[in-house]
Amino acid sequence: ELVGPEAVGATQSWALAANWISTFAIAQFFPVVNQKLGGGKVYFIFAGMAAFFAALVAWWVPETKGKRTADE
């Protein structure tokens, strides 16, 4: 809904790449941070990052409900 039909494939590719990079970063840094901070504290770091990026997306991405095209 955010892009026109001609850009859907490229947008999906960028989203998939971002997902893989995020997964790699978490898999790479979780053991190191878990060892440094110990048990349950590491989850607060990743939860804080997730909350920050969720707020960023909520603020940055426009609402498309009720709109027929990306140009509206």
CHARMM-style PDB file with segment names, atoms N, HN, CA, C and O in Angstrom:
ATOM      1  N   GLU     1       0.804  -1.190   0.000  1.00  0.00      PROA
ATOM      2  CA  GLU     1       0.000   0.000   0.000  1.00  0.00      PROA
ATOM      3  C   GLU     1       0.853   1.262   0.000  1.00  0.00      PROA
ATOM      4  O   GLU     1       0.357   2.333  -0.351  1.00  0.00      PROA
ATOM      5  N   LEU     2       2.103   1.166   0.379  1.00  0.00      PROA
ATOM      6  HN  LEU     2       2.506   0.296   0.664  1.00  0.00      PROA
ATOM      7  CA  LEU     2       2.931   2.359   0.468  1.00  0.00      PROA
ATOM      8  C   LEU     2       3.585   2.735  -0.849  1.00  0.00      PROA
ATOM      9  O   LEU     2       3.998   3.881  -1.031  1.00  0.00      PROA
ATOM     10  N   VAL     3       3.683   1.797  -1.759  1.00  0.00      PROA
ATOM     11  HN  VAL     3       3.348   0.866  -1.612  1.00  0.00      PROA
ATOM     12  CA  VAL     3       4.344   2.057  -3.036  1.00  0.00      PROA
ATOM     13  C   VAL     3       3.427   1.633  -4.180  1.00  0.00      PROA
ATOM     14  O   VAL     3       2.470   0.882  -3.995  1.00  0.00      PROA
ATOM     15  N   GLY     4       3.750   2.133  -5.352  1.00  0.00      PROA
ATOM     16  HN  GLY     4       4.527   2.743  -5.503  1.00  0.00      PROA
ATOM     17  CA  GLY     4       2.980   1.754  -6.531  1.00  0.00      PROA
ATOM     18  C   GLY     4       3.299   0.332  -6.958  1.00  0.00      PROA
ATOM     19  O   GLY     4       4.263  -0.263  -6.477  1.00  0.00      PROA
ATOM     20  N   PRO     5       2.490  -0.216  -7.863  1.00  0.00      PROA
ATOM     21  CA  PRO     5       2.676  -1.602  -8.287  1.00  0.00      PROA
ATOM     22  C   PRO     5       4.020  -1.862  -8.952  1.00  0.00      PROA
ATOM     23  O   PRO     5       4.520  -2.986  -8.913  1.00  0.00      PROA
ATOM     24  N   GLU     6       4.610  -0.840  -9.560  1.00  0.00      PROA
ATOM     25  HN  GLU     6       4.204   0.073  -9.591  1.00  0.00      PROA
ATOM     26  CA  GLU     6       5.887  -1.047 -10.235  1.00  0.00      PROA
ATOM     27  C   GLU     6       7.057  -1.193  -9.259  1.00  0.00      PROA
ATOM     28  O   GLU     6       8.129  -1.652  -9.656  1.00  0.00      PROA
ATOM     29  N   ALA     7       6.875  -0.815  -7.996  1.00  0.00      PROA
ATOM     30  HN  ALA     7       6.004  -0.442  -7.674  1.00  0.00      PROA
ATOM     31  CA  ALA     7       7.961  -0.864  -7.025  1.00  0.00      PROA
ATOM     32  C   ALA     7       7.752  -1.908  -5.930  1.00  0.00      PROA
ATOM     33  O   ALA     7       8.526  -1.954  -4.974  1.00  0.00      PROA
ATOM     34  N   VAL     8       6.744  -2.727  -6.050  1.00  0.00      PROA
ATOM     35  HN  VAL     8       6.115  -2.689  -6.827  1.00  0.00      PROA
ATOM     36  CA  VAL     8       6.443  -3.699  -4.996  1.00  0.00      PROA
ATOM     37  C   VAL     8       7.581  -4.702  -4.835  1.00  0.00      PROA
ATOM     38  O   VAL     8       7.980  -5.002  -3.710  1.00  0.00      PROA
ATOM     39  N   GLY     9       8.101  -5.217  -5.921  1.00  0.00      PROA
ATOM     40  HN  GLY     9       7.778  -4.974  -6.835  1.00  0.00      PROA
ATOM     41  CA  GLY     9       9.178  -6.212  -5.850  1.00  0.00      PROA
ATOM     42  C   GLY     9      10.422  -5.657  -5.185  1.00  0.00      PROA
ATOM     43  O   GLY     9      11.020  -6.319  -4.336  1.00  0.00      PROA
ATOM     44  N   ALA    10      10.820  -4.450  -5.559  1.00  0.00      PROA
ATOM     45  HN  ALA    10      10.335  -3.912  -6.249  1.00  0.00      PROA
ATOM     46  CA  ALA    10      12.005  -3.833  -4.965  1.00  0.00      PROA
ATOM     47  C   ALA    10      11.785  -3.545  -3.484  1.00  0.00      PROA
ATOM     48  O   ALA    10      12.693  -3.726  -2.674  1.00  0.00      PROA
ATOM     49  N   THR    11      10.597  -3.101  -3.132  1.00  0.00      PROA
ATOM     50  HN  THR    11       9.858  -2.954  -3.790  1.00  0.00      PROA
ATOM     51  CA  THR    11      10.293  -2.809  -1.730  1.00  0.00      PROA
ATOM     52  C   THR    11      10.321  -4.082  -0.893  1.00  0.00      PROA
ATOM     53  O   THR    11      10.834  -4.076   0.226  1.00  0.00      PROA
ATOM     54  N   GLN    12       9.782  -5.156  -1.419  1.00  0.00      PROA
ATOM     55  HN  GLN    12       9.365  -5.161  -2.328  1.00  0.00      PROA
ATOM     56  CA  GLN    12       9.812  -6.429  -0.703  1.00  0.00      PROA
ATOM     57  C   GLN    12      11.242  -6.933  -0.544  1.00  0.00      PROA
ATOM     58  O   GLN    12      11.581  -7.528   0.479  1.00  0.00      PROA
ATOM     59  N   SER    13      12.078  -6.698  -1.545  1.00  0.00      PROA
ATOM     60  HN  SER    13      11.803  -6.214  -2.376  1.00  0.00      PROA
ATOM     61  CA  SER    13      13.480  -7.100  -1.451  1.00  0.00      PROA
ATOM     62  C   SER    13      14.205  -6.331  -0.356  1.00  0.00      PROA
ATOM     63  O   SER    13      14.977  -6.912   0.406  1.00  0.00      PROA
ATOM     64  N   TRP    14      13.961  -5.031  -0.274  1.00  0.00      PROA
ATOM     65  HN  TRP    14      13.333  -4.559  -0.893  1.00  0.00      PROA
ATOM     66  CA  TRP    14      14.575  -4.224   0.779  1.00  0.00      PROA
ATOM     67  C   TRP    14      14.092  -4.660   2.162  1.00  0.00      PROA
ATOM     68  O   TRP    14      14.881  -4.726   3.104  1.00  0.00      PROA
ATOM     69  N   ALA    15      12.812  -4.955   2.284  1.00  0.00      PROA
ATOM     70  HN  ALA    15      12.170  -4.901   1.518  1.00  0.00      PROA
ATOM     71  CA  ALA    15      12.267  -5.393   3.569  1.00  0.00      PROA
ATOM     72  C   ALA    15      12.858  -6.738   3.983  1.00  0.00      PROA
ATOM     73  O   ALA    15      13.178  -6.941   5.154  1.00  0.00      PROA
ATOM     74  N   LEU    16      13.005  -7.654   3.033  1.00  0.00      PROA
ATOM     75  HN  LEU    16      12.745  -7.489   2.082  1.00  0.00      PROA
ATOM     76  CA  LEU    16      13.597  -8.950   3.331  1.00  0.00      PROA
ATOM     77  C   LEU    16      15.058  -8.802   3.731  1.00  0.00      PROA
ATOM     78  O   LEU    16      15.512  -9.469   4.661  1.00  0.00      PROA
ATOM     79  N   ALA    17      15.795  -7.945   3.050  1.00  0.00      PROA
ATOM     80  HN  ALA    17      15.426  -7.403   2.295  1.00  0.00      PROA
ATOM     81  CA  ALA    17      17.198  -7.711   3.402  1.00  0.00      PROA
ATOM     82  C   ALA    17      17.314  -7.120   4.802  1.00  0.00      PROA
ATOM     83  O   ALA    17      18.188  -7.522   5.570  1.00  0.00      PROA
ATOM     84  N   ALA    18      16.445  -6.173   5.142  1.00  0.00      PROA
ATOM     85  HN  ALA    18      15.735  -5.847   4.518  1.00  0.00      PROA
ATOM     86  CA  ALA    18      16.465  -5.588   6.484  1.00  0.00      PROA
ATOM     87  C   ALA    18      16.153  -6.636   7.548  1.00  0.00      PROA
ATOM     88  O   ALA    18      16.746  -6.631   8.627  1.00  0.00      PROA
ATOM     89  N   ASN    19      15.226  -7.527   7.243  1.00  0.00      PROA
ATOM     90  HN  ASN    19      14.743  -7.532   6.367  1.00  0.00      PROA
ATOM     91  CA  ASN    19      14.876  -8.594   8.178  1.00  0.00      PROA
ATOM     92  C   ASN    19      16.065  -9.524   8.407  1.00  0.00      PROA
ATOM     93  O   ASN    19      16.358  -9.877   9.550  1.00  0.00      PROA
ATOM     94  N   TRP    20      16.748  -9.922   7.348  1.00  0.00      PROA
ATOM     95  HN  TRP    20      16.510  -9.636   6.420  1.00  0.00      PROA
ATOM     96  CA  TRP    20      17.900 -10.806   7.474  1.00  0.00      PROA
ATOM     97  C   TRP    20      19.047 -10.125   8.221  1.00  0.00      PROA
ATOM     98  O   TRP    20      19.715 -10.762   9.035  1.00  0.00      PROA
ATOM     99  N   ILE    21      19.278  -8.853   7.955  1.00  0.00      PROA
ATOM    100  HN  ILE    21      18.735  -8.336   7.294  1.00  0.00      PROA
ATOM    101  CA  ILE    21      20.343  -8.124   8.652  1.00  0.00      PROA
ATOM    102  C   ILE    21      20.028  -8.018  10.141  1.00  0.00      PROA
ATOM    103  O   ILE    21      20.915  -8.193  10.977  1.00  0.00      PROA
ATOM    104  N   SER    22      18.779  -7.734  10.475  1.00  0.00      PROA
ATOM    105  HN  SER    22      18.058  -7.591   9.796  1.00  0.00      PROA
ATOM    106  CA  SER    22      18.378  -7.651  11.879  1.00  0.00      PROA
ATOM    107  C   SER    22      18.527  -8.994  12.575  1.00  0.00      PROA
ATOM    108  O   SER    22      19.010  -9.058  13.706  1.00  0.00      PROA
ATOM    109  N   THR    23      18.121 -10.057  11.916  1.00  0.00      PROA
ATOM    110  HN  THR    23      17.729 -10.005  10.998  1.00  0.00      PROA
ATOM    111  CA  THR    23      18.251 -11.397  12.489  1.00  0.00      PROA
ATOM    112  C   THR    23      19.713 -11.749  12.707  1.00  0.00      PROA
ATOM    113  O   THR    23      20.071 -12.316  13.740  1.00  0.00      PROA
ATOM    114  N   PHE    24      20.561 -11.417  11.739  1.00  0.00      PROA
ATOM    115  HN  PHE    24      20.270 -10.957  10.900  1.00  0.00      PROA
ATOM    116  CA  PHE    24      21.990 -11.679  11.874  1.00  0.00      PROA
ATOM    117  C   PHE    24      22.581 -10.894  13.040  1.00  0.00      PROA
ATOM    118  O   PHE    24      23.366 -11.436  13.819  1.00  0.00      PROA
ATOM    119  N   ALA    25      22.209  -9.621  13.163  1.00  0.00      PROA
ATOM    120  HN  ALA    25      21.572  -9.181  12.530  1.00  0.00      PROA
ATOM    121  CA  ALA    25      22.755  -8.783  14.233  1.00  0.00      PROA
ATOM    122  C   ALA    25      22.370  -9.327  15.606  1.00  0.00      PROA
ATOM    123  O   ALA    25      23.204  -9.377  16.509  1.00  0.00      PROA
ATOM    124  N   ILE    26      21.128  -9.730  15.764  1.00  0.00      PROA
ATOM    125  HN  ILE    26      20.450  -9.689  15.030  1.00  0.00      PROA
ATOM    126  CA  ILE    26      20.696 -10.278  17.053  1.00  0.00      PROA
ATOM    127  C   ILE    26      21.400 -11.593  17.344  1.00  0.00      PROA
ATOM    128  O   ILE    26      21.852 -11.817  18.468  1.00  0.00      PROA
ATOM    129  N   ALA    27      21.499 -12.465  16.349  1.00  0.00      PROA
ATOM    130  HN  ALA    27      21.132 -12.283  15.437  1.00  0.00      PROA
ATOM    131  CA  ALA    27      22.177 -13.747  16.550  1.00  0.00      PROA
ATOM    132  C   ALA    27      23.660 -13.558  16.840  1.00  0.00      PROA
ATOM    133  O   ALA    27      24.250 -14.346  17.578  1.00  0.00      PROA
ATOM    134  N   GLN    28      24.261 -12.534  16.275  1.00  0.00      PROA
ATOM    135  HN  GLN    28      23.782 -11.893  15.676  1.00  0.00      PROA
ATOM    136  CA  GLN    28      25.683 -12.283  16.467  1.00  0.00      PROA
ATOM    137  C   GLN    28      25.976 -11.663  17.833  1.00  0.00      PROA
ATOM    138  O   GLN    28      26.945 -12.051  18.486  1.00  0.00      PROA
ATOM    139  N   PHE    29      25.169 -10.722  18.269  1.00  0.00      PROA
ATOM    140  HN  PHE    29      24.381 -10.407  17.739  1.00  0.00      PROA
ATOM    141  CA  PHE    29      25.474  -9.966  19.477  1.00  0.00      PROA
ATOM    142  C   PHE    29      24.794 -10.479  20.734  1.00  0.00      PROA
ATOM    143  O   PHE    29      25.225 -10.133  21.834  1.00  0.00      PROA
ATOM    144  N   PHE    30      23.757 -11.283  20.621  1.00  0.00      PROA
ATOM    145  HN  PHE    30      23.407 -11.564  19.727  1.00  0.00      PROA
ATOM    146  CA  PHE    30      23.062 -11.759  21.818  1.00  0.00      PROA
ATOM    147  C   PHE    30      23.983 -12.546  22.748  1.00  0.00      PROA
ATOM    148  O   PHE    30      24.002 -12.259  23.946  1.00  0.00      PROA
ATOM    149  N   PRO    31      24.748 -13.525  22.255  1.00  0.00      PROA
ATOM    150  CA  PRO    31      25.602 -14.274  23.193  1.00  0.00      PROA
ATOM    151  C   PRO    31      26.638 -13.393  23.895  1.00  0.00      PROA
ATOM    152  O   PRO    31      26.906 -13.585  25.081  1.00  0.00      PROA
ATOM    153  N   VAL    32      27.219 -12.439  23.181  1.00  0.00      PROA
ATOM    154  HN  VAL    32      27.002 -12.283  22.218  1.00  0.00      PROA
ATOM    155  CA  VAL    32      28.229 -11.562  23.762  1.00  0.00      PROA
ATOM    156  C   VAL    32      27.613 -10.675  24.846  1.00  0.00      PROA
ATOM    157  O   VAL    32      28.150 -10.566  25.948  1.00  0.00      PROA
ATOM    158  N   VAL    33      26.494 -10.050  24.525  1.00  0.00      PROA
ATOM    159  HN  VAL    33      26.058 -10.138  23.630  1.00  0.00      PROA
ATOM    160  CA  VAL    33      25.837  -9.159  25.482  1.00  0.00      PROA
ATOM    161  C   VAL    33      25.282  -9.957  26.655  1.00  0.00      PROA
ATOM    162  O   VAL    33      25.326  -9.488  27.793  1.00  0.00      PROA
ATOM    163  N   ASN    34      24.769 -11.135  26.404  1.00  0.00      PROA
ATOM    164  HN  ASN    34      24.733 -11.516  25.481  1.00  0.00      PROA
ATOM    165  CA  ASN    34      24.244 -11.984  27.470  1.00  0.00      PROA
ATOM    166  C   ASN    34      25.354 -12.377  28.438  1.00  0.00      PROA
ATOM    167  O   ASN    34      25.130 -12.425  29.647  1.00  0.00      PROA
ATOM    168  N   GLN    35      26.534 -12.656  27.927  1.00  0.00      PROA
ATOM    169  HN  GLN    35      26.716 -12.617  26.945  1.00  0.00      PROA
ATOM    170  CA  GLN    35      27.652 -13.019  28.789  1.00  0.00      PROA
ATOM    171  C   GLN    35      28.127 -11.821  29.607  1.00  0.00      PROA
ATOM    172  O   GLN    35      28.470 -11.975  30.779  1.00  0.00      PROA
ATOM    173  N   LYS    36      28.152 -10.644  29.013  1.00  0.00      PROA
ATOM    174  HN  LYS    36      27.874 -10.519  28.061  1.00  0.00      PROA
ATOM    175  CA  LYS    36      28.620  -9.444  29.724  1.00  0.00      PROA
ATOM    176  C   LYS    36      27.633  -8.982  30.797  1.00  0.00      PROA
ATOM    177  O   LYS    36      28.037  -8.612  31.900  1.00  0.00      PROA
ATOM    178  N   LEU    37      26.334  -9.003  30.469  1.00  0.00      PROA
ATOM    179  HN  LEU    37      26.005  -9.303  29.573  1.00  0.00      PROA
ATOM    180  CA  LEU    37      25.331  -8.490  31.397  1.00  0.00      PROA
ATOM    181  C   LEU    37      24.741  -9.553  32.309  1.00  0.00      PROA
ATOM    182  O   LEU    37      24.242  -9.242  33.390  1.00  0.00      PROA
ATOM    183  N   GLY    38      24.797 -10.786  31.881  1.00  0.00      PROA
ATOM    184  HN  GLY    38      25.203 -11.039  31.002  1.00  0.00      PROA
ATOM    185  CA  GLY    38      24.181 -11.844  32.669  1.00  0.00      PROA
ATOM    186  C   GLY    38      22.732 -12.028  32.299  1.00  0.00      PROA
ATOM    187  O   GLY    38      22.171 -11.244  31.534  1.00  0.00      PROA
ATOM    188  N   GLY    39      22.139 -13.041  32.830  1.00  0.00      PROA
ATOM    189  HN  GLY    39      22.594 -13.678  33.452  1.00  0.00      PROA
ATOM    190  CA  GLY    39      20.788 -13.513  32.606  1.00  0.00      PROA
ATOM    191  C   GLY    39      19.766 -12.651  31.903  1.00  0.00      PROA
ATOM    192  O   GLY    39      19.829 -12.480  30.685  1.00  0.00      PROA
ATOM    193  N   GLY    40      18.823 -12.104  32.655  1.00  0.00      PROA
ATOM    194  HN  GLY    40      18.772 -12.243  33.644  1.00  0.00      PROA
ATOM    195  CA  GLY    40      17.645 -11.483  32.072  1.00  0.00      PROA
ATOM    196  C   GLY    40      17.800 -10.045  31.642  1.00  0.00      PROA
ATOM    197  O   GLY    40      16.890  -9.498  31.019  1.00  0.00      PROA
ATOM    198  N   LYS    41      18.918  -9.408  31.950  1.00  0.00      PROA
ATOM    199  HN  LYS    41      19.657  -9.852  32.457  1.00  0.00      PROA
ATOM    200  CA  LYS    41      19.066  -7.995  31.628  1.00  0.00      PROA
ATOM    201  C   LYS    41      19.198  -7.744  30.128  1.00  0.00      PROA
ATOM    202  O   LYS    41      18.835  -6.674  29.640  1.00  0.00      PROA
ATOM    203  N   VAL    42      19.710  -8.714  29.411  1.00  0.00      PROA
ATOM    204  HN  VAL    42      20.006  -9.584  29.808  1.00  0.00      PROA
ATOM    205  CA  VAL    42      19.945  -8.525  27.980  1.00  0.00      PROA
ATOM    206  C   VAL    42      18.636  -8.347  27.216  1.00  0.00      PROA
ATOM    207  O   VAL    42      18.610  -7.683  26.180  1.00  0.00      PROA
ATOM    208  N   TYR    43      17.581  -8.918  27.704  1.00  0.00      PROA
ATOM    209  HN  TYR    43      17.602  -9.458  28.546  1.00  0.00      PROA
ATOM    210  CA  TYR    43      16.298  -8.802  27.015  1.00  0.00      PROA
ATOM    211  C   TYR    43      15.767  -7.367  27.040  1.00  0.00      PROA
ATOM    212  O   TYR    43      15.065  -6.948  26.120  1.00  0.00      PROA
ATOM    213  N   PHE    44      16.098  -6.626  28.079  1.00  0.00      PROA
ATOM    214  HN  PHE    44      16.669  -6.967  28.827  1.00  0.00      PROA
ATOM    215  CA  PHE    44      15.650  -5.238  28.158  1.00  0.00      PROA
ATOM    216  C   PHE    44      16.304  -4.378  27.074  1.00  0.00      PROA
ATOM    217  O   PHE    44      15.683  -3.446  26.565  1.00  0.00      PROA
ATOM    218  N   ILE    45      17.539  -4.682  26.723  1.00  0.00      PROA
ATOM    219  HN  ILE    45      18.044  -5.440  27.137  1.00  0.00      PROA
ATOM    220  CA  ILE    45      18.215  -3.938  25.657  1.00  0.00      PROA
ATOM    221  C   ILE    45      17.503  -4.161  24.331  1.00  0.00      PROA
ATOM    222  O   ILE    45      17.178  -3.204  23.628  1.00  0.00      PROA
ATOM    223  N   PHE    46      17.263  -5.411  23.992  1.00  0.00      PROA
ATOM    224  HN  PHE    46      17.527  -6.188  24.563  1.00  0.00      PROA
ATOM    225  CA  PHE    46      16.599  -5.714  22.727  1.00  0.00      PROA
ATOM    226  C   PHE    46      15.137  -5.270  22.740  1.00  0.00      PROA
ATOM    227  O   PHE    46      14.613  -4.864  21.702  1.00  0.00      PROA
ATOM    228  N   ALA    47      14.474  -5.337  23.882  1.00  0.00      PROA
ATOM    229  HN  ALA    47      14.899  -5.667  24.725  1.00  0.00      PROA
ATOM    230  CA  ALA    47      13.098  -4.843  23.981  1.00  0.00      PROA
ATOM    231  C   ALA    47      13.060  -3.329  23.813  1.00  0.00      PROA
ATOM    232  O   ALA    47      12.153  -2.799  23.171  1.00  0.00      PROA
ATOM    233  N   GLY    48      14.035  -2.634  24.383  1.00  0.00      PROA
ATOM    234  HN  GLY    48      14.772  -3.065  24.904  1.00  0.00      PROA
ATOM    235  CA  GLY    48      14.120  -1.187  24.216  1.00  0.00      PROA
ATOM    236  C   GLY    48      14.371  -0.799  22.767  1.00  0.00      PROA
ATOM    237  O   GLY    48      13.784   0.159  22.265  1.00  0.00      PROA
ATOM    238  N   MET    49      15.245  -1.547  22.093  1.00  0.00      PROA
ATOM    239  HN  MET    49      15.722  -2.326  22.501  1.00  0.00      PROA
ATOM    240  CA  MET    49      15.504  -1.284  20.672  1.00  0.00      PROA
ATOM    241  C   MET    49      14.251  -1.540  19.843  1.00  0.00      PROA
ATOM    242  O   MET    49      13.942  -0.774  18.930  1.00  0.00      PROA
ATOM    243  N   ALA    50      13.539  -2.601  20.151  1.00  0.00      PROA
ATOM    244  HN  ALA    50      13.790  -3.224  20.892  1.00  0.00      PROA
ATOM    245  CA  ALA    50      12.313  -2.907  19.413  1.00  0.00      PROA
ATOM    246  C   ALA    50      11.264  -1.822  19.641  1.00  0.00      PROA
ATOM    247  O   ALA    50      10.568  -1.437  18.702  1.00  0.00      PROA
ATOM    248  N   ALA    51      11.141  -1.328  20.858  1.00  0.00      PROA
ATOM    249  HN  ALA    51      11.707  -1.641  21.621  1.00  0.00      PROA
ATOM    250  CA  ALA    51      10.181  -0.262  21.149  1.00  0.00      PROA
ATOM    251  C   ALA    51      10.568   1.025  20.428  1.00  0.00      PROA
ATOM    252  O   ALA    51       9.706   1.731  19.905  1.00  0.00      PROA
ATOM    253  N   PHE    52      11.873   1.333  20.401  1.00  0.00      PROA
ATOM    254  HN  PHE    52      12.574   0.760  20.825  1.00  0.00      PROA
ATOM    255  CA  PHE    52      12.344   2.528  19.718  1.00  0.00      PROA
ATOM    256  C   PHE    52      12.020   2.458  18.226  1.00  0.00      PROA
ATOM    257  O   PHE    52      11.490   3.415  17.662  1.00  0.00      PROA
ATOM    258  N   PHE    53      12.334   1.342  17.593  1.00  0.00      PROA
ATOM    259  HN  PHE    53      12.764   0.565  18.051  1.00  0.00      PROA
ATOM    260  CA  PHE    53      12.084   1.225  16.157  1.00  0.00      PROA
ATOM    261  C   PHE    53      10.596   1.142  15.840  1.00  0.00      PROA
ATOM    262  O   PHE    53      10.173   1.593  14.775  1.00  0.00      PROA
ATOM    263  N   ALA    54       9.796   0.577  16.734  1.00  0.00      PROA
ATOM    264  HN  ALA    54      10.139   0.210  17.598  1.00  0.00      PROA
ATOM    265  CA  ALA    54       8.347   0.566  16.534  1.00  0.00      PROA
ATOM    266  C   ALA    54       7.795   1.991  16.580  1.00  0.00      PROA
ATOM    267  O   ALA    54       6.935   2.356  15.778  1.00  0.00      PROA
ATOM    268  N   ALA    55       8.293   2.791  17.520  1.00  0.00      PROA
ATOM    269  HN  ALA    55       8.991   2.495  18.172  1.00  0.00      PROA
ATOM    270  CA  ALA    55       7.856   4.187  17.603  1.00  0.00      PROA
ATOM    271  C   ALA    55       8.313   4.965  16.371  1.00  0.00      PROA
ATOM    272  O   ALA    55       7.579   5.812  15.861  1.00  0.00      PROA
ATOM    273  N   LEU    56       9.512   4.682  15.899  1.00  0.00      PROA
ATOM    274  HN  LEU    56      10.109   3.994  16.313  1.00  0.00      PROA
ATOM    275  CA  LEU    56      10.029   5.339  14.703  1.00  0.00      PROA
ATOM    276  C   LEU    56       9.167   5.017  13.478  1.00  0.00      PROA
ATOM    277  O   LEU    56       8.852   5.906  12.688  1.00  0.00      PROA
ATOM    278  N   VAL    57       8.795   3.766  13.327  1.00  0.00      PROA
ATOM    279  HN  VAL    57       9.052   3.044  13.969  1.00  0.00      PROA
ATOM    280  CA  VAL    57       7.941   3.365  12.203  1.00  0.00      PROA
ATOM    281  C   VAL    57       6.555   3.981  12.344  1.00  0.00      PROA
ATOM    282  O   VAL    57       5.983   4.447  11.359  1.00  0.00      PROA
ATOM    283  N   ALA    58       6.010   3.989  13.556  1.00  0.00      PROA
ATOM    284  HN  ALA    58       6.475   3.611  14.356  1.00  0.00      PROA
ATOM    285  CA  ALA    58       4.682   4.586  13.770  1.00  0.00      PROA
ATOM    286  C   ALA    58       4.689   6.076  13.450  1.00  0.00      PROA
ATOM    287  O   ALA    58       3.692   6.612  12.966  1.00  0.00      PROA
ATOM    288  N   TRP    59       5.805   6.744  13.715  1.00  0.00      PROA
ATOM    289  HN  TRP    59       6.615   6.308  14.108  1.00  0.00      PROA
ATOM    290  CA  TRP    59       5.904   8.176  13.454  1.00  0.00      PROA
ATOM    291  C   TRP    59       6.230   8.460  11.992  1.00  0.00      PROA
ATOM    292  O   TRP    59       5.720   9.430  11.431  1.00  0.00      PROA
ATOM    293  N   TRP    60       7.061   7.644  11.365  1.00  0.00      PROA
ATOM    294  HN  TRP    60       7.475   6.856  11.820  1.00  0.00      PROA
ATOM    295  CA  TRP    60       7.590   7.932  10.033  1.00  0.00      PROA
ATOM    296  C   TRP    60       6.703   7.420   8.903  1.00  0.00      PROA
ATOM    297  O   TRP    60       6.553   8.099   7.887  1.00  0.00      PROA
ATOM    298  N   VAL    61       6.115   6.241   9.058  1.00  0.00      PROA
ATOM    299  HN  VAL    61       6.237   5.689   9.883  1.00  0.00      PROA
ATOM    300  CA  VAL    61       5.337   5.607   7.984  1.00  0.00      PROA
ATOM    301  C   VAL    61       3.936   6.211   7.951  1.00  0.00      PROA
ATOM    302  O   VAL    61       3.253   6.235   8.975  1.00  0.00      PROA
ATOM    303  N   PRO    62       3.502   6.697   6.796  1.00  0.00      PROA
ATOM    304  CA  PRO    62       2.181   7.326   6.726  1.00  0.00      PROA
ATOM    305  C   PRO    62       1.048   6.302   6.815  1.00  0.00      PROA
ATOM    306  O   PRO    62       1.217   5.135   6.461  1.00  0.00      PROA
ATOM    307  N   GLU    63      -0.085   6.754   7.284  1.00  0.00      PROA
ATOM    308  HN  GLU    63      -0.223   7.702   7.571  1.00  0.00      PROA
ATOM    309  CA  GLU    63      -1.281   5.907   7.363  1.00  0.00      PROA
ATOM    310  C   GLU    63      -1.886   5.771   5.974  1.00  0.00      PROA
ATOM    311  O   GLU    63      -2.062   6.763   5.267  1.00  0.00      PROA
ATOM    312  N   THR    64      -2.205   4.538   5.583  1.00  0.00      PROA
ATOM    313  HN  THR    64      -2.062   3.732   6.158  1.00  0.00      PROA
ATOM    314  CA  THR    64      -2.760   4.300   4.244  1.00  0.00      PROA
ATOM    315  C   THR    64      -4.187   3.742   4.298  1.00  0.00      PROA
ATOM    316  O   THR    64      -4.756   3.418   3.255  1.00  0.00      PROA
ATOM    317  N   LYS    65      -4.762   3.626   5.468  1.00  0.00      PROA
ATOM    318  HN  LYS    65      -4.301   3.889   6.315  1.00  0.00      PROA
ATOM    319  CA  LYS    65      -6.107   3.087   5.578  1.00  0.00      PROA
ATOM    320  C   LYS    65      -7.103   4.009   4.872  1.00  0.00      PROA
ATOM    321  O   LYS    65      -7.139   5.213   5.126  1.00  0.00      PROA
ATOM    322  N   GLY    66      -7.900   3.433   3.992  1.00  0.00      PROA
ATOM    323  HN  GLY    66      -7.872   2.455   3.786  1.00  0.00      PROA
ATOM    324  CA  GLY    66      -8.924   4.182   3.291  1.00  0.00      PROA
ATOM    325  C   GLY    66      -8.427   4.877   2.040  1.00  0.00      PROA
ATOM    326  O   GLY    66      -9.197   5.579   1.385  1.00  0.00      PROA
ATOM    327  N   LYS    67      -7.175   4.706   1.693  1.00  0.00      PROA
ATOM    328  HN  LYS    67      -6.549   4.136   2.225  1.00  0.00      PROA
ATOM    329  CA  LYS    67      -6.625   5.333   0.484  1.00  0.00      PROA
ATOM    330  C   LYS    67      -6.513   4.286  -0.607  1.00  0.00      PROA
ATOM    331  O   LYS    67      -6.128   3.145  -0.352  1.00  0.00      PROA
ATOM    332  N   ARG    68      -6.854   4.686  -1.830  1.00  0.00      PROA
ATOM    333  HN  ARG    68      -7.166   5.613  -2.037  1.00  0.00      PROA
ATOM    334  CA  ARG    68      -6.878   3.732  -2.931  1.00  0.00      PROA
ATOM    335  C   ARG    68      -5.517   3.547  -3.590  1.00  0.00      PROA
ATOM    336  O   ARG    68      -5.190   2.442  -4.024  1.00  0.00      PROA
ATOM    337  N   THR    69      -4.726   4.600  -3.673  1.00  0.00      PROA
ATOM    338  HN  THR    69      -4.992   5.497  -3.321  1.00  0.00      PROA
ATOM    339  CA  THR    69      -3.428   4.496  -4.346  1.00  0.00      PROA
ATOM    340  C   THR    69      -2.341   5.086  -3.453  1.00  0.00      PROA
ATOM    341  O   THR    69      -2.626   5.738  -2.448  1.00  0.00      PROA
ATOM    342  N   ALA    70      -1.095   4.843  -3.838  1.00  0.00      PROA
ATOM    343  HN  ALA    70      -0.863   4.313  -4.654  1.00  0.00      PROA
ATOM    344  CA  ALA    70       0.022   5.379  -3.077  1.00  0.00      PROA
ATOM    345  C   ALA    70       0.157   6.882  -3.244  1.00  0.00      PROA
ATOM    346  O   ALA    70       0.789   7.537  -2.415  1.00  0.00      PROA
ATOM    347  N   ASP    71      -0.420   7.441  -4.292  1.00  0.00      PROA
ATOM    348  HN  ASP    71      -0.933   6.909  -4.966  1.00  0.00      PROA
ATOM    349  CA  ASP    71      -0.312   8.872  -4.542  1.00  0.00      PROA
ATOM    350  C   ASP    71      -1.255   9.713  -3.683  1.00  0.00      PROA
ATOM    351  O   ASP    71      -1.049  10.918  -3.536  1.00  0.00      PROA
ATOM    352  N   GLU    72      -2.269   9.099  -3.125  1.00  0.00      PROA
ATOM    353  HN  GLU    72      -2.437   8.121  -3.245  1.00  0.00      PROA
ATOM    354  CA  GLU    72      -3.216   9.866  -2.303  1.00  0.00      PROA
ATOM    355  C   GLU    72      -2.501  10.284  -1.072  1.00  0.00      PROA
ATOM    356  OT1 GLU    72      -3.085  10.946  -0.213  1.00  0.00      PROA
TER     357      GLU     72
END
